[in-house]
């Protein structure tokens, strides 16, 4: 385990999309949880995200972030909450979250560039 995020008063990890200048609006801009840089996105890999009050991981407006090989469990809302977001989500163990494993909320038309393969990958987590 490279990191452990637990018992937060809100979401365990919040990753937000790019600002107007292209920089990433996140707690650690452009930084991954394992210390490497992953372009404009954030890589959360081999982490435990457990027992947070809201969702374990919130991706809002983020388009190039990756969640790989994490344990996301026991959070109050969803394990992973995607709001107008996409990216790579694979090999995560998501279980025992209050409202379910994954929620996908889109405010744009799927014809506007939605990666259906990404959605199929998310559905495999549920």
LOROSE-141770 format. One record per residue: residue in three letters; x, y, z of N, C-alpha, C, O in turn. Coordinates in nm, 3 decimals, decimal comma. Layout:
REM LOROSE-141770
   rest       n.x       n.y       n.z      ca.x      ca.y      ca.z       c.x       c.y       c.z       o.x       o.y       o.z
    ALA         X         Y         Z         X         Y         Z         X         Y         Z         X         Y         Z
...
REM end
This chain:
REM LOROSE-141770
   rest       n.x       n.y       n.z      ca.x      ca.y      ca.z       c.x       c.y       c.z       o.x       o.y       o.z
    UNK     0,085    -0,118     0,000     0,000     0,000     0,000     0,089     0,123     0,000     0,177     0,137     0,084
    UNK     0,064     0,212    -0,096     0,147     0,334    -0,105     0,089     0,450    -0,026     0,162     0,539     0,016
    UNK    -0,042     0,450    -0,006    -0,102     0,555     0,075    -0,230     0,502     0,137    -0,288     0,405     0,089
    UNK    -0,273     0,567     0,242    -0,398     0,532     0,307    -0,472     0,661     0,339    -0,419     0,749     0,407
    UNK    -0,596     0,672     0,289    -0,679     0,789     0,314    -0,801     0,737     0,389    -0,879     0,658     0,336
    UNK    -0,816     0,781     0,513    -0,924     0,725     0,595    -0,983     0,827     0,689    -0,918     0,924     0,728
    UNK    -1,109     0,804     0,724    -1,179     0,882     0,827    -1,185     1,032     0,798    -1,182     1,113     0,890
    UNK    -1,193     1,070     0,670    -1,204     1,212     0,635    -1,347     1,260     0,660    -1,442     1,183     0,648
    UNK    -1,362     1,387     0,693    -1,494     1,445     0,721    -1,577     1,462     0,595    -1,699     1,477     0,604
    UNK    -1,515     1,459     0,477    -1,588     1,470     0,350    -1,544     1,354     0,260    -1,538     1,240     0,306
    UNK    -1,513     1,379     0,134    -1,464     1,275     0,044    -1,322     1,238     0,083    -1,247     1,321     0,135
    UNK    -1,286     1,113     0,058    -1,148     1,072     0,088    -1,050     1,143    -0,003    -0,954     1,205     0,045
    UNK    -1,072     1,133    -0,134    -0,986     1,198    -0,234    -1,077     1,274    -0,329    -1,175     1,218    -0,379
    UNK    -1,047     1,400    -0,356    -1,121     1,479    -0,453    -1,027     1,523    -0,564    -0,924     1,586    -0,539
    UNK    -1,063     1,489    -0,687    -0,982     1,527    -0,803    -1,072     1,609    -0,895    -1,178     1,562    -0,937
    UNK    -1,029     1,730    -0,925    -1,111     1,823    -1,003    -1,043     1,855    -1,134    -0,920     1,847    -1,145
    UNK    -1,122     1,891    -1,234    -1,072     1,917    -1,369    -0,982     2,037    -1,380    -0,955     2,108    -1,282
    UNK    -0,936     2,059    -1,502    -0,840     2,166    -1,530    -0,904     2,303    -1,515    -1,022     2,322    -1,544
    UNK    -0,824     2,397    -1,470    -0,865     2,537    -1,463    -0,845     2,600    -1,601    -0,794     2,534    -1,691
    UNK    -0,885     2,726    -1,619    -0,872     2,793    -1,748    -0,730     2,796    -1,800    -0,708     2,797    -1,921
    UNK    -0,632     2,799    -1,711    -0,493     2,805    -1,756    -0,433     2,667    -1,782    -0,315     2,654    -1,812
    UNK    -0,517     2,561    -1,769    -0,471     2,425    -1,795    -0,415     2,354    -1,674    -0,388     2,234    -1,680
    UNK    -0,396     2,426    -1,563    -0,345     2,358    -1,445    -0,456     2,277    -1,378    -0,575     2,306    -1,397
    UNK    -0,419     2,178    -1,303    -0,516     2,090    -1,239    -0,554     2,144    -1,103    -0,467     2,181    -1,023
    UNK    -0,684     2,149    -1,075    -0,732     2,194    -0,945    -0,750     2,072    -0,856    -0,854     2,007    -0,860
    UNK    -0,651     2,041    -0,777    -0,657     1,926    -0,687    -0,569     1,958    -0,567    -0,495     2,057    -0,568
    UNK    -0,577     1,876    -0,465    -0,498     1,901    -0,345    -0,349     1,905    -0,377    -0,276     1,986    -0,322
    UNK    -0,306     1,818    -0,467    -0,167     1,814    -0,510    -0,165     1,827    -0,662    -0,163     1,725    -0,730
    UNK    -0,167     1,948    -0,718    -0,180     1,966    -0,863    -0,076     1,889    -0,944     0,045     1,902    -0,922
    UNK    -0,124     1,808    -1,039    -0,037     1,734    -1,128     0,047     1,627    -1,061     0,135     1,569    -1,124
    UNK     0,021     1,599    -0,936     0,102     1,504    -0,859     0,023     1,374    -0,839    -0,098     1,377    -0,818
    UNK     0,090     1,263    -0,847     0,024     1,136    -0,821     0,047     1,098    -0,675     0,133     1,154    -0,607
    UNK    -0,030     1,004    -0,630    -0,018     0,960    -0,491     0,109     0,878    -0,468     0,150     0,859    -0,353
    UNK     0,171     0,829    -0,577     0,295     0,752    -0,556     0,418     0,833    -0,592     0,528     0,778    -0,606
    UNK     0,401     0,963    -0,608     0,516     1,051    -0,625     0,559     1,078    -0,768     0,653     1,155    -0,789
    UNK     0,495     1,017    -0,866     0,533     1,040    -1,005     0,434     1,136    -1,070     0,321     1,150    -1,023
    UNK     0,476     1,202    -1,176     0,386     1,294    -1,246     0,320     1,221    -1,362     0,386     1,147    -1,434
    UNK     0,192     1,241    -1,379     0,116     1,174    -1,484     0,048     1,280    -1,570    -0,074     1,292    -1,568
    UNK     0,126     1,356    -1,645     0,069     1,457    -1,733    -0,015     1,557    -1,656     0,024     1,602    -1,548
    UNK    -0,131     1,591    -1,710    -0,219     1,687    -1,645    -0,315     1,619    -1,548    -0,390     1,687    -1,479
    UNK    -0,313     1,487    -1,542    -0,405     1,414    -1,456    -0,339     1,371    -1,327    -0,224     1,405    -1,298
    UNK    -0,414     1,295    -1,252    -0,366     1,244    -1,124    -0,376     1,093    -1,128    -0,477     1,038    -1,171
    UNK    -0,273     1,026    -1,084    -0,273     0,881    -1,073    -0,284     0,844    -0,925    -0,200     0,883    -0,844
    UNK    -0,389     0,769    -0,892    -0,405     0,715    -0,757    -0,391     0,564    -0,774    -0,477     0,499    -0,833
    UNK    -0,282     0,509    -0,721    -0,251     0,368    -0,745    -0,206     0,301    -0,617    -0,126     0,355    -0,541
    UNK    -0,259     0,181    -0,594    -0,223     0,098    -0,478    -0,246     0,170    -0,345    -0,162     0,164    -0,255
    UNK    -0,360     0,236    -0,334    -0,394     0,308    -0,211    -0,517     0,244    -0,146    -0,597     0,178    -0,212
    UNK    -0,530     0,266    -0,018    -0,650     0,228     0,056    -0,728     0,356     0,084    -0,675     0,450     0,143
    UNK    -0,854     0,358     0,042    -0,941     0,473     0,064    -1,062     0,418     0,141    -1,153     0,361     0,082
    UNK    -1,061     0,437     0,272    -1,158     0,367     0,356    -1,221     0,458     0,461    -1,158     0,551     0,512
    UNK    -1,347     0,429     0,491    -1,421     0,489     0,602    -1,425     0,642     0,599    -1,409     0,706     0,703
    UNK    -1,447     0,700     0,482    -1,463     0,845     0,472    -1,612     0,878     0,476    -1,694     0,796     0,437
    UNK    -1,646     0,997     0,524    -1,787     1,031     0,546    -1,868     1,033     0,416    -1,980     0,982     0,414
    UNK    -1,814     1,089     0,308    -1,885     1,092     0,181    -1,828     0,983     0,090    -1,805     0,872     0,136
    UNK    -1,804     1,013    -0,037    -1,750     0,912    -0,128    -1,601     0,893    -0,107    -1,531     0,983    -0,061
    UNK    -1,553     0,774    -0,141    -1,410     0,746    -0,127    -1,328     0,832    -0,221    -1,233     0,898    -0,179
    UNK    -1,366     0,831    -0,351    -1,296     0,911    -0,451    -1,400     0,989    -0,531    -1,494     0,931    -0,586
    UNK    -1,383     1,120    -0,538    -1,467     1,207    -0,620    -1,384     1,258    -0,736    -1,280     1,320    -0,717
    UNK    -1,430     1,230    -0,859    -1,370     1,286    -0,980    -1,473     1,381    -1,039    -1,579     1,336    -1,083
    UNK    -1,443     1,512    -1,040    -1,538     1,610    -1,093    -1,469     1,690    -1,203    -1,376     1,767    -1,177
    UNK    -1,516     1,672    -1,326    -1,461     1,746    -1,439    -1,321     1,702    -1,477    -1,258     1,764    -1,562
    UNK    -1,272     1,597    -1,418    -1,137     1,547    -1,447    -1,145     1,453    -1,568    -1,234     1,368    -1,575
    UNK    -1,052     1,468    -1,662    -1,061     1,388    -1,784    -0,941     1,299    -1,810    -0,944     1,220    -1,904
    UNK    -0,837     1,308    -1,732    -0,721     1,224    -1,761    -0,662     1,162    -1,635    -0,542     1,132    -1,631
    UNK    -0,743     1,142    -1,535    -0,695     1,082    -1,412    -0,709     0,931    -1,417    -0,787     0,877    -1,496
    UNK    -0,633     0,863    -1,332    -0,634     0,718    -1,330    -0,649     0,668    -1,186    -0,582     0,716    -1,095
    UNK    -0,737     0,569    -1,169    -0,752     0,498    -1,042    -0,720     0,352    -1,072    -0,797     0,284    -1,140
    UNK    -0,607     0,305    -1,021    -0,561     0,171    -1,057    -0,518     0,094    -0,932    -0,434     0,142    -0,855
    UNK    -0,575    -0,023    -0,913    -0,531    -0,115    -0,809    -0,553    -0,067    -0,666    -0,471    -0,095    -0,578
    UNK    -0,662     0,007    -0,643    -0,689     0,060    -0,509    -0,793    -0,023    -0,436    -0,871    -0,096    -0,499
    UNK    -0,795    -0,013    -0,306    -0,901    -0,069    -0,224    -0,985     0,049    -0,175    -0,936     0,137    -0,105
    UNK    -1,113     0,049    -0,214    -1,202     0,160    -0,181    -1,324     0,099    -0,113    -1,410     0,042    -0,179
    UNK    -1,331     0,112     0,020    -1,440     0,043     0,090    -1,483     0,115     0,217    -1,407     0,190     0,278
    UNK    -1,607     0,089     0,254    -1,660     0,139     0,380    -1,682     0,289     0,385    -1,687     0,347     0,493
    UNK    -1,696     0,354     0,269    -1,721     0,498     0,265    -1,871     0,525     0,277    -1,951     0,438     0,242
    UNK    -1,909     0,643     0,325    -2,049     0,673     0,352    -2,137     0,681     0,229    -2,253     0,637     0,234
    UNK    -2,087     0,735     0,118    -2,165     0,745    -0,005    -2,115     0,638    -0,103    -2,119     0,519    -0,071
    UNK    -2,070     0,679    -0,219    -2,022     0,585    -0,321    -1,872     0,559    -0,303    -1,800     0,640    -0,246
    UNK    -1,828     0,446    -0,352    -1,685     0,420    -0,354    -1,617     0,519    -0,447    -1,520     0,585    -0,409
    UNK    -1,670     0,529    -0,571    -1,618     0,621    -0,672    -1,736     0,702    -0,724    -1,836     0,646    -0,768
    UNK    -1,723     0,834    -0,720    -1,827     0,924    -0,770    -1,769     1,003    -0,887    -1,680     1,086    -0,869
    UNK    -1,821     0,978    -1,008    -1,777     1,047    -1,129    -1,881     1,151    -1,166    -1,996     1,116    -1,192
    UNK    -1,842     1,278    -1,168    -1,931     1,386    -1,210    -1,867     1,456    -1,328    -1,768     1,527    -1,313
    UNK    -1,926     1,436    -1,447    -1,870     1,491    -1,571    -1,721     1,461    -1,581    -1,640     1,549    -1,610
    UNK    -1,685     1,337    -1,557    -1,544     1,298    -1,553    -1,523     1,168    -1,631    -1,617     1,091    -1,653
    UNK    -1,401     1,147    -1,670    -1,362     1,023    -1,736    -1,217     0,997    -1,701    -1,151     1,079    -1,637
    UNK    -1,168     0,885    -1,744    -1,030     0,848    -1,717    -1,018     0,698    -1,716    -1,105     0,628    -1,766
    UNK    -0,911     0,649    -1,659    -0,888     0,505    -1,650    -0,920     0,460    -1,508    -0,864     0,509    -1,410
    UNK    -1,012     0,365    -1,499    -1,049     0,308    -1,370    -1,043     0,158    -1,386    -1,127     0,099    -1,455
    UNK    -0,942     0,094    -1,324    -0,929    -0,051    -1,341    -0,861    -0,115    -1,221    -0,784    -0,053    -1,148
    UNK    -0,892    -0,242    -1,205    -0,828    -0,327    -1,103    -0,845    -0,274    -0,962    -0,757    -0,293    -0,878
    UNK    -0,958    -0,207    -0,934    -0,986    -0,157    -0,800    -1,080    -0,254    -0,729    -1,165    -0,316    -0,793
    UNK    -1,065    -0,266    -0,599    -1,158    -0,343    -0,517    -1,248    -0,241    -0,449    -1,205    -0,169    -0,359
    UNK    -1,375    -0,237    -0,493    -1,469    -0,138    -0,442    -1,584    -0,214    -0,377    -1,658    -0,286    -0,445
    UNK    -1,600    -0,199    -0,245    -1,704    -0,275    -0,176    -1,747    -0,208    -0,047    -1,674    -0,127     0,010
    UNK    -1,867    -0,243    -0,003    -1,916    -0,200     0,128    -1,935    -0,051     0,145    -1,926     0,000     0,257
    UNK    -1,960     0,020     0,036    -1,983     0,164     0,045    -2,133     0,191     0,059    -2,214     0,116     0,005
    UNK    -2,170     0,297     0,133    -2,307     0,322     0,172    -2,409     0,326     0,060    -2,519     0,271     0,074
    UNK    -2,376     0,390    -0,054    -2,471     0,405    -0,163    -2,437     0,318    -0,283    -2,511     0,319    -0,382
    UNK    -2,329     0,244    -0,278    -2,291     0,158    -0,389    -2,147     0,178    -0,431    -2,074     0,260    -0,374
    UNK    -2,107     0,102    -0,532    -1,968     0,104    -0,576    -1,934     0,229    -0,656    -1,837     0,299    -0,624
    UNK    -2,014     0,258    -0,761    -1,981     0,366    -0,853    -2,106     0,442    -0,892    -2,212     0,382    -0,915
    UNK    -2,096     0,575    -0,899    -2,203     0,659    -0,952    -2,145     0,743    -1,065    -2,038     0,803    -1,050
    UNK    -2,216     0,747    -1,177    -2,174     0,826    -1,292    -2,282     0,930    -1,319    -2,395     0,895    -1,350
    UNK    -2,247     1,058    -1,307    -2,340     1,168    -1,333    -2,286     1,252    -1,447    -2,176     1,307    -1,437
    UNK    -2,363     1,263    -1,555    -2,319     1,337    -1,673    -2,416     1,452    -1,699    -2,537     1,433    -1,696
    UNK    -2,362     1,570    -1,724    -2,448     1,683    -1,761    -2,429     1,720    -1,907    -2,469     1,828    -1,949
    UNK    -2,368     1,630    -1,984    -2,350     1,652    -2,127    -2,401     1,530    -2,201    -2,421     1,424    -2,142
    UNK    -2,423     1,546    -2,330    -2,472     1,437    -2,413    -2,361     1,333    -2,434    -2,246     1,371    -2,457
    UNK    -2,394     1,203    -2,426    -2,293     1,101    -2,454    -2,231     1,115    -2,592    -2,121     1,064    -2,615
    UNK    -2,300     1,182    -2,685    -2,244     1,203    -2,818    -2,131     1,305    -2,818    -2,064     1,323    -2,919
    UNK    -2,110     1,370    -2,705    -2,008     1,476    -2,697    -1,872     1,422    -2,658    -1,794     1,492    -2,594
    UNK    -1,841     1,298    -2,696    -1,708     1,244    -2,673    -1,697     1,149    -2,556    -1,587     1,130    -2,505
    UNK    -1,806     1,089    -2,511    -1,801     0,995    -2,401    -1,734     0,866    -2,447    -1,767     0,813    -2,553
    UNK    -1,640     0,818    -2,371    -1,570     0,694    -2,400    -1,650     0,578    -2,344    -1,647     0,552    -2,224
    UNK    -1,722     0,509    -2,432    -1,809     0,400    -2,386    -1,730     0,285    -2,325    -1,781     0,215    -2,238
    UNK    -1,607     0,265    -2,369    -1,525     0,161    -2,309    -1,498     0,192    -2,162    -1,493     0,100    -2,080
    UNK    -1,481     0,320    -2,128    -1,461     0,358    -1,988    -1,584     0,326    -1,906    -1,572     0,279    -1,793
    UNK    -1,703     0,352    -1,962    -1,825     0,322    -1,889    -1,841     0,172    -1,870    -1,886     0,128    -1,764
    UNK    -1,806     0,093    -1,969    -1,813    -0,053    -1,954    -1,720    -0,098    -1,842    -1,755    -0,187    -1,765
    UNK    -1,603    -0,038    -1,834    -1,509    -0,073    -1,727    -1,569    -0,038    -1,591    -1,552    -0,114    -1,495
    UNK    -1,636     0,075    -1,581    -1,699     0,115    -1,456    -1,809     0,016    -1,420    -1,822    -0,023    -1,303
    UNK    -1,889    -0,026    -1,519    -1,997    -0,118    -1,491    -1,947    -0,251    -1,436    -2,019    -0,316    -1,360
    UNK    -1,827    -0,292    -1,472    -1,770    -0,415    -1,421    -1,741    -0,406    -1,272    -1,733    -0,509    -1,204
    UNK    -1,725    -0,283    -1,220    -1,700    -0,264    -1,078    -1,825    -0,278    -0,995    -1,817    -0,301    -0,874
    UNK    -1,942    -0,266    -1,057    -2,067    -0,264    -0,981    -2,119    -0,403    -0,954    -2,224    -0,418    -0,891
REM end
